[in-house]
């Protein structure tokens, strides 16, 4: 159960002095986030390899149980974090003359520093070292009183805007503005990435392959916590000098102790012209540049930011796995840079984003009953901010320079046309009474959106499988010699080219050609009949230090989107103080099939690759009634 308590105080003082309209305001917020998850983390989740194993109650893995890492006993995962923030602003709107108005101001914020009220707080700290790999390998988990070394303080955000009527006629207006904005690293952002860190409760995964204690398929014997499941044995041991457990692969999180507030520069300028008394047209340009963003912070809806830094290229090649007969399996074991932990999802500043848009619009009324608003946007959005899997954030482990993945944003829509309209249908008024009430009060309205498809890139999520090209049987005795002789290559359909254990990499690209007809987007059951084909990509050349393909992100496009919605509304005055509103909403009135994104997994050799077999909702209707008095 999650419960949030917050207190929010704010006020604004306004004062007019001549042609100046002054405002001075403040706000203070204090909140607690109570994560009482004991019940949620005491009910196991199972995965089965196939249906037979499911029937035989033989799970492949089990997780979802919270343990104390030192005692090995189940531990309720309950925590409470709190934070206090404060901000003040000053603003002046200055009417310079009848043609020119200027607005300017500045805001100061202290975004606070989250701290625990219940439960321990431990954060992963990078060690000193000549490179990031050494800093991660020698880093340690440290208990502390607050998430950061100090408040995220002295955040200043100045802004200015101008409105100008060049002819003083009231028919033209030129507007523009510039402002610096800052994002708050919220209480949820600060805490959620750290709540799985030892010495607090951890959530191990148990496998049936002998690498851990075996999963135990069981039923709960009671309806309340702790529910009575039989839990697998977890060998709790004292934490080592790094605050972890060597070889345990416990996933943890970290936040840079000196993290600072991400910033965004917004600017815009435009001109608006009154064409008629009730119709205006406008042309504008707007842009944003965001810097100092938290890496992997653009993943929509997630409050735990960061990227796994505890991987390195070639890990599985350096640590091969041999079967019970001593023969190489073609893969290896993920050992990690820092062997005291599993994944280390670390949040730090360093990403950027840019957006530019040209917007043309018209808005106004037609006669006494019609209204229309329409706009066309030509835009571009690029970033290296999103939650690309670890191979992307670190460039396949060969570089921590995420700028090499600067590319079109997942939400980049180059072209978008929006239309909104309404019309009050005239009724029969002369007859009065019943006829007037029945025929009057009808409104017909609708919206239409047409837009380009979002970008996508092709990746491979298959695990690493290598083969010896000479056909030799590889054992622990000749493994090194065969590796050094260059006799290893990727097996057909192998993935994880970086050999870091996180199965996500891009292939090489033969060409970026893509089909755009709707038929090619749709699944037909024929292999390589989609908008992209397997022949356009290839496995990169194996490097024992890890490999990444040469594909550039976001060079392909998903299908576009088109939708029209219509509303019919009837408002009737039943009495002096009573009104009845009846309405029919028709969504996707033309029943246009809007396809979802295509299957981008190069490792999928079926006919699914490059196609989609799902779509957004078809036409549907909704009836509603409202009585107001």
C-alpha positions in Angstrom: 0.0 0.0 0.0 1.3 3.5 -0.9 0.0 6.5 1.0 1.1 10.1 0.5 0.7 13.0 2.9 1.5 16.5 1.8 1.1 20.0 3.1 1.2 22.9 0.6 1.3 26.6 1.4 1.3 29.3 -1.2 0.2 32.9 -1.7 0.6 35.8 -4.1 0.7 39.5 -3.4 -0.3 41.8 -6.4 0.2 45.5 -6.5 -0.4 48.0 -9.4 1.9 51.1 -9.6 1.1 53.2 -12.6 1.8 51.1 -15.7 3.4 48.3 -13.7 1.5 45.3 -12.4 3.7 43.7 -9.8 3.4 40.2 -8.3 5.3 38.6 -5.5 4.6 35.0 -4.4 5.9 32.1 -2.4 5.2 28.4 -1.9 6.3 25.8 0.5 5.7 22.1 0.3 6.3 19.2 2.8 5.3 15.7 2.0 5.8 12.1 3.1 5.6 9.0 0.8 4.7 5.9 2.8 5.5 2.7 1.0 3.9 0.0 3.1 4.6 -2.9 0.8 5.0 -5.8 3.3 2.0 -7.6 1.8 3.0 -7.0 -1.8 6.5 -8.3 -1.3 5.5 -11.5 0.5 3.5 -13.1 -2.3 5.8 -14.8 -4.8 5.6 -14.6 -8.6 6.6 -17.7 -10.7 7.7 -18.2 -14.3 7.4 -21.5 -16.1 9.4 -22.7 -19.1 6.5 -24.5 -20.8 3.0 -25.8 -20.2 4.1 -29.2 -18.9 6.2 -27.6 -16.2 3.2 -25.5 -15.3 1.0 -28.6 -14.9 3.7 -30.3 -12.8 4.2 -27.2 -10.6 7.8 -27.0 -11.7 8.7 -23.3 -12.0 11.8 -22.0 -13.7 12.1 -19.0 -11.5 10.5 -17.4 -8.4 10.8 -13.8 -7.2 8.7 -11.1 -5.5 9.7 -12.0 -1.9 11.5 -9.5 0.3 14.4 -10.8 2.4 16.8 -9.3 5.0 20.1 -9.6 3.3 22.1 -10.3 6.5 19.7 -12.7 8.3 18.2 -14.4 5.2 14.8 -14.2 6.8 11.7 -12.7 5.0 11.5 -9.0 5.8 8.6 -6.6 5.4 9.4 -3.9 2.8 8.0 -0.8 4.5 9.6 2.6 4.2 8.7 6.3 4.6 10.5 9.2 3.0 9.9 12.9 3.4 11.0 16.1 1.8 10.5 19.9 2.1 10.7 22.3 -0.8 10.5 26.1 -1.0 10.2 28.7 -3.7 9.6 32.5 -4.2 9.1 34.5 -7.4 8.8 38.2 -8.4 7.2 39.4 -11.6 6.3 42.7 -13.3 4.0 43.3 -16.3 4.9 46.7 -17.7 2.6 48.5 -20.1 5.3 50.6 -21.8 2.9 52.2 -24.1 -0.3 51.3 -26.0 1.8 49.3 -28.5 4.2 47.5 -26.2 3.8 45.3 -23.1 6.8 43.6 -21.4 6.6 40.9 -18.8 9.7 39.8 -16.8 10.4 38.0 -13.6 12.6 35.5 -11.8 12.0 32.5 -9.6 14.1 31.0 -6.8 13.7 27.4 -5.7 15.1 25.1 -3.1 14.1 21.6 -4.2 15.0 20.1 -0.9 16.8 16.8 0.0 14.8 13.6 0.6 15.4 11.7 3.9 14.0 8.5 5.5 11.5 8.6 8.3 11.1 4.8 8.4 13.7 2.3 7.2 17.4 2.7 6.3 18.8 4.8 3.4 21.8 3.6 1.6 23.2 5.1 -1.7 25.8 3.7 -4.0 28.9 5.9 -4.3 31.4 5.8 -7.1 35.0 5.4 -6.0 38.0 7.3 -7.2 39.6 5.9 -10.4 41.1 6.9 -13.7 37.9 5.9 -15.6 34.2 5.2 -14.9 34.7 1.4 -15.0 37.2 1.6 -12.1 34.9 3.9 -10.2 32.0 1.5 -10.5 34.1 -1.6 -9.7 35.5 -0.1 -6.5 32.3 1.7 -5.5 30.4 1.0 -2.3 27.0 1.2 -0.7 26.9 3.7 2.1 24.3 4.5 4.7 23.5 8.1 5.1 20.9 10.5 6.5 19.8 12.2 3.2 19.9 11.3 -0.5 22.2 14.1 -1.5 25.1 15.8 0.2 23.1 19.0 0.3 19.8 20.5 -0.8 19.3 21.1 -4.5 19.3 24.8 -3.8 19.8 28.1 -5.4 17.9 27.2 -8.5 17.2 30.5 -10.4 14.9 30.8 -13.3 14.6 34.1 -15.1 12.0 34.8 -17.8 10.9 37.6 -20.1 8.1 38.0 -22.6 7.0 40.8 -25.1 3.8 41.6 -26.9 4.0 44.3 -29.5 1.3 45.9 -31.8 3.4 47.4 -34.6 0.7 49.6 -36.1 -1.4 50.3 -33.0 -4.5 49.2 -34.9 -5.2 46.1 -32.7 -5.2 43.9 -35.8 -1.5 42.8 -35.6 0.4 41.5 -32.6 4.0 40.2 -32.4 4.8 38.0 -29.4 8.0 36.5 -28.1 9.6 35.2 -25.0 12.5 33.5 -23.4 12.7 31.6 -20.2 14.9 29.3 -18.2 13.0 26.5 -16.4 14.2 23.8 -14.0 12.8 20.4 -13.3 12.5 19.2 -9.7 14.0 15.8 -8.9 10.9 14.8 -7.0 10.5 12.8 -3.7 9.6 9.8 -5.8 12.6 10.2 -8.1 14.9 10.5 -5.1 13.6 7.5 -3.1 12.4 4.9 -5.6 15.8 4.0 -7.0 17.2 3.4 -3.5 14.6 1.4 -1.7 16.1 -2.0 -2.8 19.5 -1.2 -1.4 21.1 -3.3 1.5 21.0 -3.2 4.4 17.3 -2.7 3.6 15.2 -5.5 2.3 16.3 -7.1 -1.1 14.4 -9.2 -3.6 16.5 -12.1 -4.9 15.4 -14.3 -7.8 15.5 -18.1 -7.4 16.2 -20.4 -10.4 15.7 -24.1 -11.0 19.1 -24.4 -12.8 21.1 -24.9 -9.7 22.6 -21.4 -9.5 20.5 -20.6 -6.5 18.2 -22.3 -4.1 15.3 -23.9 -6.0 12.0 -22.2 -6.4 9.2 -23.6 -4.3 5.7 -23.6 -5.8 3.3 -23.3 -3.0 -0.1 -21.8 -2.0 -0.7 -19.3 0.8 -2.4 -20.7 3.9 -3.8 -17.4 5.2 -5.4 -14.3 3.9 -3.3 -11.7 5.8 0.4 -11.0 6.0 2.6 -13.0 5.8 0.1 -15.2 3.9 1.8 -18.5 4.8 3.8 -19.3 1.6 6.8 -21.6 1.9 9.7 -19.5 0.9 13.0 -20.7 -0.7 16.0 -20.5 1.6 18.1 -17.4 1.2 21.6 -17.5 2.7 21.9 -14.2 4.5 25.5 -13.2 5.3 27.1 -10.1 6.7 27.6 -7.4 4.2 31.1 -7.0 2.9 33.2 -3.9 2.9 31.4 -2.6 -0.2 28.0 -2.9 1.5 26.9 -5.8 -0.7 27.2 -9.6 -1.0 29.8 -11.0 -3.4 28.3 -13.0 -6.2 24.7 -12.4 -5.1 23.7 -10.4 -8.1 21.4 -8.2 -6.0 20.1 -5.3 -8.1 20.6 -2.0 -6.4 20.3 1.7 -7.3 22.3 4.8 -6.9 21.9 8.6 -7.3 24.8 11.0 -7.8 25.2 12.7 -4.4 25.8 16.0 -6.1 23.0 15.7 -8.6 21.7 19.1 -9.8 18.4 20.3 -11.3 17.9 19.7 -15.0 17.3 22.9 -17.0 15.3 23.8 -20.0 15.6 27.0 -22.1 12.2 27.8 -23.8 11.9 30.4 -26.5 9.1 31.4 -28.9 8.2 34.1 -31.3 5.2 34.6 -33.5 2.9 37.0 -35.3 -0.9 37.0 -35.3 -3.2 38.9 -37.7 -6.9 39.6 -37.4 -8.4 38.7 -40.8 -11.9 39.6 -39.8 -13.6 40.7 -36.6 -14.0 37.1 -35.6 -11.2 35.3 -37.4 -7.4 35.4 -36.8 -4.4 33.7 -38.3 -1.0 33.2 -36.8 2.5 31.9 -37.6 5.0 31.1 -34.9 8.2 29.4 -34.0 9.1 27.8 -30.7 12.0 25.8 -29.5 13.5 24.2 -26.4 16.9 23.1 -25.3 17.3 20.9 -22.2 20.6 20.2 -20.6 21.9 18.6 -17.5 19.1 16.0 -17.8 19.1 12.9 -15.7 20.3 10.0 -17.9 17.5 7.6 -18.9 15.0 10.1 -17.4 12.7 10.4 -20.4 11.0 7.1 -19.9 7.4 8.1 -19.6 5.6 7.2 -16.4 8.7 5.9 -14.5 9.9 7.5 -11.3 13.2 5.6 -11.0 15.7 7.1 -13.4 19.2 6.0 -14.3 21.2 3.4 -16.2 22.9 0.2 -15.2 26.6 1.0 -15.0 27.6 -2.4 -13.6 28.2 -4.2 -16.9 31.2 -4.4 -19.2 31.8 -5.6 -22.7 33.2 -9.0 -23.2 32.1 -10.2 -19.8 30.6 -13.4 -21.1 33.6 -14.1 -23.3 36.0 -13.7 -20.5 34.0 -15.9 -18.2 32.8 -18.9 -20.4 30.4 -21.6 -19.2 31.0 -25.3 -19.7 28.4 -28.0 -19.4 28.6 -31.1 -17.1 30.7 -32.8 -19.7 33.2 -30.0 -19.7 32.2 -28.7 -23.2 31.8 -25.0 -23.8 28.1 -23.9 -24.1 28.9 -21.1 -26.5 28.1 -18.5 -23.8 29.3 -17.3 -20.5 28.5 -15.9 -17.0 27.7 -12.3 -16.3 30.1 -11.4 -13.5 29.8 -7.6 -13.4 32.3 -4.9 -12.8 31.5 -4.7 -9.1 30.9 -8.3 -8.0 29.2 -7.3 -4.8 26.1 -6.3 -6.7 24.0 -7.1 -9.7 22.7 -4.2 -11.7 23.5 -0.8 -10.4 20.9 1.6 -11.8 22.6 4.9 -11.3 21.0 8.3 -11.9 23.3 11.2 -12.9 23.3 14.4 -15.0 24.6 14.5 -18.5 21.9 14.1 -21.2 20.4 16.7 -23.6 17.3 17.3 -25.7 16.3 19.8 -28.4 13.0 20.6 -30.0 12.0 23.1 -32.7 8.6 23.7 -34.3 7.0 25.9 -36.9 3.3 26.4 -36.2 0.7 27.9 -38.5 -2.9 28.3 -37.2 -6.2 29.8 -37.8 -9.0 30.4 -35.3 -12.3 32.1 -35.3 -16.1 32.0 -35.6 -18.2 31.8 -38.7 -21.4 33.6 -38.4 -23.1 33.3 -35.0 -23.1 29.6 -34.8 -19.9 28.1 -36.2 -16.4 27.9 -34.6 -13.2 26.6 -36.2 -9.6 26.1 -34.9 -6.9 24.5 -37.1 -3.2 24.2 -36.9 -0.3 22.6 -38.7 3.0 21.8 -36.9 6.3 21.0 -38.5 8.7 19.9 -35.8 11.7 18.0 -34.9 12.7 16.5 -31.5 16.0 14.8 -30.7 17.7 13.6 -27.5 20.0 11.2 -25.8 17.9 11.3 -22.7 15.5 8.3 -23.0 15.7 5.0 -21.3 17.7 3.2 -23.9 18.8 -0.2 -22.5 22.3 -0.2 -21.0 24.1 -1.1 -24.2 22.8 2.2 -25.6 23.5 4.3 -22.6 27.1 3.1 -22.5 27.6 2.5 -26.2 27.8 -1.2 -25.8 30.0 -0.9 -22.8 32.8 0.7 -24.9 32.0 4.2 -23.9 30.0 6.1 -21.3 29.6 9.0 -23.8 25.8 8.8 -24.3 26.0 11.7 -26.8 26.7 9.2 -29.6 23.1 8.1 -29.3 21.7 11.6 -29.9 18.9 10.9 -32.3 15.1 11.5 -33.0 13.1 11.2 -29.8 10.5 8.4 -29.6 7.8 11.0 -29.6 9.2 12.9 -32.6 6.3 13.7 -35.0 7.5 15.8 -38.0 4.1 16.6 -39.3 0.8 17.1 -37.4 -2.5 18.6 -38.5 -5.2 19.4 -35.9 -8.7 20.5 -36.5 -11.5 21.4 -34.1 -15.0 22.7 -35.0 -18.5 23.1 -33.7 -21.8 24.3 -35.0 -25.0 25.2 -33.2 -27.8 23.8 -35.3 -30.7 26.3 -35.6 -34.1 25.1 -34.5 -37.7 26.2 -35.0 -38.3 29.1 -32.6 -41.4 30.8 -34.0 -43.7 28.0 -33.0 -42.6 28.1 -29.4 -43.5 25.5 -26.7 -42.9 21.9 -27.4 -41.6 22.3 -31.0 -39.1 24.9 -29.9 -37.8 22.7 -27.1 -37.4 19.7 -29.3 -35.7 21.4 -32.2 -33.4 23.9 -30.4 -30.3 23.3 -28.4 -28.5 20.9 -30.8 -24.7 21.3 -31.2 -22.5 19.3 -33.6 -18.8 19.3 -32.9 -15.7 17.3 -33.8 -12.0 17.0 -33.8 -9.5 15.6 -36.4 -5.8 14.7 -35.9 -3.5 13.6 -38.7 0.2 13.0 -37.8 3.3 11.3 -38.9 4.5 8.0 -37.3 7.0 7.9 -34.5 10.6 6.7 -35.1 11.9 3.3 -34.3 15.1 1.4 -34.5 15.9 -2.3 -34.9 17.5 -4.2 -32.1 18.3 -7.8 -31.1 17.1 -9.1 -27.7 18.5 -12.7 -28.1 21.2 -14.0 -25.8 24.8 -14.5 -26.8 25.7 -17.8 -28.6 29.1 -18.2 -30.1 30.5 -21.1 -32.2 33.9 -22.3 -33.2 34.2 -21.8 -36.9 36.7 -24.6 -37.3 34.2 -27.1 -35.8 36.5 -28.0 -32.9 35.2 -29.2 -29.6 36.0 -26.4 -27.2 36.7 -27.2 -23.6 38.4 -25.4 -20.7 41.7 -26.8 -22.0 41.7 -25.2 -25.4 39.2 -22.3 -24.9 41.9 -19.6 -24.6 43.9 -20.8 -27.6 40.8 -21.0 -29.8 39.7 -17.5 -28.7 43.1 -16.0 -29.3 43.3 -17.7 -32.7 40.1 -15.8 -33.7 38.1 -19.0 -34.3 35.0 -17.8 -32.6 32.0 -16.1 -34.4 28.4 -15.3 -33.6 26.1 -18.2 -34.1 23.2 -17.6 -36.5 20.6 -15.4 -34.8 22.8 -14.8 -31.8 22.3 -11.5 -29.9 24.1 -9.7 -27.1 26.9 -8.6 -29.4 28.5 -6.7 -26.6 28.7 -9.9 -24.6 27.9 -8.0 -21.4 25.0 -10.1 -20.3 22.3 -7.6 -21.0 20.6 -8.9 -24.1 20.0 -5.8 -26.1 22.2 -4.5 -29.0 21.7 -3.0 -32.4 22.9 -4.9 -35.6 24.8 -3.5 -38.5 22.7 -1.9 -41.2 23.0 -2.7 -44.9 20.5 0.0 -45.9 17.9 2.2 -44.3 15.3 1.7 -47.0 11.8 1.3 -45.6 8.3 0.7 -47.1 5.6 3.1 -46.0 2.4 1.6 -47.5 -0.1 0.4 -44.9 -0.2 -3.1 -46.3 3.5 -3.7 -45.5 2.9 -2.6 -41.9 0.3 -5.3 -41.4 1.1 -8.9 -40.4 0.5 -11.3 -43.4 2.2 -14.4 -42.1 4.9 -14.2 -44.8 8.4 -13.8 -43.5 10.1 -10.5 -44.5 7.0 -8.9 -46.0 7.1 -6.0 -43.6 8.3 -2.4 -43.8 11.9 -3.7 -43.0 13.4 -7.1 -43.6 16.1 -9.2 -42.1 18.2 -8.7 -45.2 18.7 -5.1 -44.4 20.7 -5.9 -41.3 23.5 -8.2 -40.3 25.5 -9.3 -37.3 28.5 -7.1 -36.6 32.0 -8.6 -36.7 32.8 -10.3 -33.3 35.3 -8.5 -31.1 36.3 -10.3 -27.9 36.1 -6.9 -26.1 32.5 -6.5 -27.0 30.7 -5.4 -30.2 28.0 -3.0 -31.1 26.3 -2.6 -34.5 26.5 0.6 -36.5 22.8 1.3 -36.7 21.8 4.9 -36.1 18.7 5.2 -33.8 15.4 6.4 -35.0 16.0 6.2 -38.7 12.8 4.2 -39.4 9.1 5.3 -38.9 6.1 3.5 -37.5 2.7 4.0 -39.2 1.0 7.4 -39.0 -2.1 8.2 -37.1 -5.4 9.6 -38.2 -8.5 10.0 -36.1 -11.8 12.0 -36.3 -14.2 12.2 -33.4 -17.7 13.7 -33.5 -20.1 14.8 -30.7 -23.8 15.5 -31.0 -25.2 17.3 -28.0 -28.8 18.4 -27.2 -29.4 20.8 -24.3 -33.0 21.3 -23.2 -34.4 23.7 -20.5 -36.9 21.6 -18.5 -37.7 24.5 -16.2 -36.3 27.8 -15.1 -33.6 26.2 -13.1 -33.3 22.7 -14.7 -31.4 21.8 -17.8 -31.0 18.4 -19.4 -28.0 17.6 -21.6 -28.0 14.5 -23.8 -24.9 13.7 -25.9 -23.6 11.1 -28.3 -19.8 10.8 -28.7 -18.5 8.9 -31.6 -14.8 8.1 -31.5 -12.9 7.3 -34.7 -16.1 7.9 -36.6 -14.6 6.7 -39.9 -13.4 3.5 -38.3 -9.9 4.1 -39.5 -7.5 1.3 -38.6 -4.6 2.9 -36.6 -1.8 0.4 -36.3 0.5 0.1 -33.4 4.3 0.1 -33.7 6.0 -2.8 -35.6 8.0 -5.6 -34.1 11.6 -4.3 -34.1 13.4 -7.4 -32.8 15.9 -8.5 -35.4 16.3 -11.7 -33.4 12.7 -12.7 -34.2 13.0 -14.7 -37.5 9.3 -15.1 -37.8 6.9 -13.1 -40.0 6.3 -10.8 -37.1 9.5 -8.9 -37.7 8.8 -5.5 -39.4 5.1 -5.8 -39.0 2.3 -5.3 -36.5 -0.7 -7.4 -35.7 -2.4 -5.0 -33.2 -4.1 -1.7 -33.6 -5.7 1.1 -31.6 -9.4 0.9 -30.7 -11.9 0.9 -33.7 -15.0 3.1 -33.9 -16.9 3.2 -30.6 -19.8 5.3 -29.3 -20.7 6.7 -25.9 -24.0 8.0 -24.7 -24.3 10.4 -21.8 -26.9 12.5 -19.9 -26.4 15.3 -17.4 -29.0 17.1 -15.3 -27.9 20.5 -14.0 -29.8 22.8 -11.6 
